[in-house]
Amino acid sequence: MAEVLVVAFDRRCQPECGRKLGLRRRCAAMAKQQKTRFYILSRCISMLLCWHAHNLSD
């Protein structure tokens, strides 16, 4: 009978725990995506600035 109570408790906890885990994963994925976008943008800007500086010296 104790096993039945444990199984019933686990079923109630899983959707709530899954939502928290899902939110954490979504936030981590979004943060990683923003970090990647910022990195790409910074690389593009630095390449444009270096190209501009190199072009002026010719």
C-alpha positions in Angstrom: 0.0 0.0 0.0 2.9 2.3 0.6 4.0 1.8 -3.0 0.7 3.0 -4.3 1.0 6.3 -2.3 4.5 6.9 -3.7 3.4 6.3 -7.3 0.4 8.7 -6.8 2.8 11.4 -5.3 5.2 11.0 -8.2 2.4 11.5 -10.7 1.4 14.8 -9.1 5.0 16.1 -8.9 6.0 15.3 -12.4 3.9 17.9 -14.3 4.9 20.6 -11.9 8.6 19.6 -11.9 8.5 19.2 -15.7 7.2 22.8 -16.1 10.0 24.2 -13.9 12.6 22.2 -15.8 11.0 23.2 -19.2 11.1 26.8 -18.2 14.7 26.5 -17.1 15.7 24.9 -20.4 13.8 27.5 -22.5 15.5 30.3 -20.6 18.9 28.7 -21.0 18.3 28.2 -24.7 17.2 31.8 -25.1 20.2 33.1 -23.2 22.5 30.9 -25.3 20.9 32.2 -28.5 21.2 35.8 -27.4 24.9 35.3 -26.5 25.5 33.8 -29.9 23.8 36.7 -31.7 25.8 39.2 -29.6 29.0 37.3 -30.5 28.2 37.3 -34.2 27.3 41.0 -34.2 30.5 41.9 -32.3 32.6 40.0 -34.8 30.9 41.7 -37.8 31.4 45.1 -36.3 35.1 44.4 -35.5 35.6 43.1 -39.1 34.0 46.2 -40.5 36.1 48.5 -38.4 39.3 46.6 -39.2 38.4 46.6 -42.9 37.7 50.3 -42.8 41.0 51.0 -41.1 42.9 48.8 -43.5 41.2 50.4 -46.5 42.2 53.9 -45.4 45.9 53.0 -45.1 46.0 51.8 -48.8 
